Amino acid sequence: MFDEMLMAMVRSPPSQSPLLQQANPPRDGFDRRNPRNHLRSVRNRCAKRQRNLPANRLYNCRSEAESPRVFVVSDLHTDYPENMAWVRRLSRAWHGGDVLVVAGDVAETYRNFVSTMAELKERFGAVFFVPGNHDLWCRREEGKFMNSLEKLNALLDACSELGVETGPRTIDGLGIIPLFSWYHKSFDKEKDITDVKIPSLEMACKDFHACKWSPQLSNNGVALALHFDMMNEMNHNAIKEVQTTSNHIITFSHFVPRQELCPEKRMLFYPNLPKIIGSDFLEKRLRSIHGNFVSGSACHLFGHTHFCWDSVVDGIRYVQAPLAYPRERKRRMNGGEDWLPFCIYFKGFTDKLSPAYWSDYYSENKREPKNTDLAPWVAKFYTRHTRRRGP
Ligand SMILES: [Fe+2]
């Protein structure tokens, strides 16, 4: 998402990347008028392939004594062919007894979403999912969904048909709780950068154009963030049940629960990023779930900003393990294709994700939310940008 906004700043008006243009070639057998037909054919293929897997590789056939391994990945963005190819390269043999948590932004189109989740469900014993912003984009759905909430319902229905979990569940004493969320501007509490001209949120973030909401659910106030947070109420009883039957709990969301889980504004090419990434309601809700658990046994997984992250704040471990865009992986010091999905749990929580550049940086450097001196790379970017376009 971060890169996308950066691209939006460099190009005006934001244009579609060539990679994205290749992302949706027409495929034989996809019924554009009825996406559910696609789901049916994918599901049939999936069931046939699952029958061919050795029985002991299927999650439901695991030995009672085995502890589940839980893997996490966010921001799969399989509209990029390279990312879909990465999903298809995941082993069919290794993960039959494992759980995979997918923390949102699977794909922009319903078709790619269903194909991706079916591929994952063929490989993992259990797959959990929460929606991200890209999952709810309607711009390439050719009018199939009236709005983003209708698309959300279609995605949840598809998950239910594929056997993908979208609600809380306990697996061998480990509770896994998906949390719906959306961002709101007031999540950003740190001092604004005013020395350079920063593009508006509407210009930088495609959600404002690619998602469709009813007039009551504007993306400007807290209405959307509240709406998504209230969706978690339908799982109230299931969450209580998981709390009473679990030794450890993993909650997960697509969006960011605390501003400290994102670099300071002066470090960012788009300094207003914190206004479109997180939710105070989310942090409150996950704390209400983890509240009774002692430090070290609570973990929250998230996505969206595409920064690898692993830090403990006020007793809860927060982890982001994004696949992200192909061009971001090339620039990342730890790539991602070979170590993702990241194993977060096996007989307890695993060691720290390494390297996680920004959370490692903040483990040694104090955050300075009032400091608005731009980092050298940001200052250089805005100097060039201003020279090219004029003030
Ligand atoms: Fe996102």
Residues whose N, C-alpha, C, O or C-beta is under 5 A from the ligand:
A	BS01	LIG	M1 D105 G132 N133 H134 H304
